[in-house]
Amino acid sequence: MRAMKQSGIPWIVEIPENWFVVPTKQIMRKNKEICDKYNGEDIISLTMQGVIKRDLINPKGKMPSTFDGYQKIYKNNLLLCLFDIDVTPRCAGLICDNGLTSPAYSQFVLNGNAYPPYYAYYLIAIDNEKSYLHLSKNLRSTITEDDFGMIPIIYPPLPEQTTIANFLDNKCSKIDVLIENEEKMILELSDYKNQLAVHYTTKGLNKTKLKQSNVDWIGEIPEHWQILPLYAIFREHKSKNTGMKENNLLSLSYGNIIRKNINTDEGLLPENFEGYNIVKQGDIVLRLTDMQNDQRSLRTGLVREQGIITSAYVTIRNYINANSEYLRYLLHSADICKIIYNFGFGIRQNLKFSELKRMDLILPPRNEQDEIVTFLNKKFLEVDSLITTKKQKITELKDYKKSLIYEYVTGKKEPV
């Protein structure tokens, strides 16, 4: 075991005896070069997946109206976000390609005795624990570039920097593959759930003679099932929370209706909730907003307890004594098949119940509805258990990767 000494840096504590501690400005300097006119350069962003090229053909997230005034960045420099460091998912990364990025980021050029991949890992280790947060100032949790330059940083000999970075490249790439495989399996399991919902809500559990439904996304259905427009099953339900009769705040999240703290100061909430809609168990909530550019969200949820939910959503209530859970599975199937997007006139930001009410649905006898719900609930529970296990595995792998980076960049362990 090699000899260690105190580093004087609280989050690191000990470092190898032959390593140094210097101000950050001795290792790296800021470089900012503005591009006045955009000429088709790659646009680069700092993300949890690293410093990556943006897909400008199928963009995700917010995009500016122009890239004029962006800054030029160069391969093997470091890119840092020195503001909002309390909430920004990733604040440091190694630039792997020349291009342009937001002028809000800070680009640093390293001196000749500093190996960029090593210091990228070093800063990621700091970012993982938000160890610089206590040095930030003002409401935007910002570290000034002058203050950043004065922060003590460890300085191993260059050959050790290179060895550590190469070792971590090898180890982390293998961990990333394992994480990617688990994430792929989660997607496959989620797709399997969707396939189960679509198949059994439209075909039933029992082999029986089929007939054409003449509904494109449904195809054939059991001969004795009904085909009805949505308005023959549901009515839109509106019941304002005038006088704050109800304070159990609900929200639609990833296809589920969940409770929210009505007293929270997080997120965008109204001054009062009198304009919210009172809902009860068995109601179905539809999010029919932002239809023009969002085809990934799950837009249906089943209410399982009385409460209030934003009136921006459409609440529908079945009035024919059908099984609400079956109807929600059916509408969920229509949602994941992206049928809801076909309604309205042209490309619309929002849909109304009046535009959706003529959508054709199918309705089995009540006993079959109950049987389908029991079957799907059981299957979904089994699949969700597998998904939970895989998510836990991903968390463990990410934690191991964080620990690995920290142990080696700070010299607690030596590559072998």
C-alpha positions, 0 to 999 in steps of 0.5 A: 500500500502506497504512502498517503498524506493529507490533501487539505481538501475536505471531500478528498482527505488523503492523496498519495504522497507524491501528488501535489495540490495546486490552485485550479488556475495553474492547471487550466485556463478559460478560453472563450471564442464567440462565433458571430455567424453560424455556418453549419457547425456541430452544436454540442451540449453538456449532458449526463451522457457526456459532451455530445452533438445535438441532433438538429434534424430531430431535436429534443428539448428547447432550441434557440432561434439562431446559433449566432453568438454561440461559442467555439469549443475544441476537442480535448478541452473541458466544458463546465457549467458553473451556474445552477450547479445545484440542479444541473444534472451534469456540470462537467465533461470532456469535449470530444468534437469541435463545434459550437455550444451555448455561451453560458458554458465555460470552456477550459484549456489544460496545460501540457502536464494535465491529461484532459480525460483524467481531469474530466473524471476528476470534475465528474467525481466532484459533480457527482457529489456536488462538492463545489456547491458550498462555494457557489453564490447567489440564487443561481448557485454560481461559481465565478470563474475567478473563484473556480481558478482559486479552488485547490485541485490535486495534481498527480504526475502526468503518467499516473493521470494517463494510467488512471484515465485509461483504466477508468475508460476501460472499466466505465465503458463496461459498466455503461454497456451493462447499464445500457443492456438493463435499460434496453430490457426495461424498454422491452418489458414496457413494450410487452406490457403495452402489447398485453394491454392492446391484445387482451382489451381488444381480443379478450381472454377466450377463443371465440368467433371473431368479426371485423370491428372496422376500427383500424387500430383494433381489427377483429374482435369477439363476435358478441362484443359491442362497438360504441362511440366514446360518448355512448359510454362516457360523459365529460365530468366537470365539478369545480372546487368552489369554496375549497371543498376538497384539498386532496391534490392529484396529478397525472404522472406517467399514466398514473394518478398520484397524490401531491402535497397541496402545500408544496412550493415546488413546481408551478401551482396556482394561488388557489385550487378553486378552479380545479376539478373534483374527481372521484374513484373510477373517473378517467383523466385524459391529458389532451394538451400539447398534442402537436409535438409530444407523442411520448407521454402517457395521456390516460390515468384512472382515479382511485380516490376522491380529490382535485386535479387541474381542469386543464385535463379532461375528466370523463366518467362512465355512466353505463356501469362498465368496469372503469379499470377495463375502460382505462386499459382500453383508452391506454391502448388507444393512447399507446397506439397514438389514436388520440392524435387523429382527432381534432382539426389539423395540428392542434395544441389541445383537444376537447371532449367534443372532438374526441367523443366520436372515437369508436370503442369496443365493449365486452360483456361486464363479466369479461371486462372484469376477467380481463382486468384481473388478468392484466392486473396480475400480468402488469404486477409481474412485469412491474416487479421485473422492471423494479429489479432492473431499475435497482440494478441500474442504480447499483451499477451507477453507484459503483461507477461513481465510487470507482471514479472517486477511488481512482482519481483521488489515488485511494486505489491504484490501477492494476 
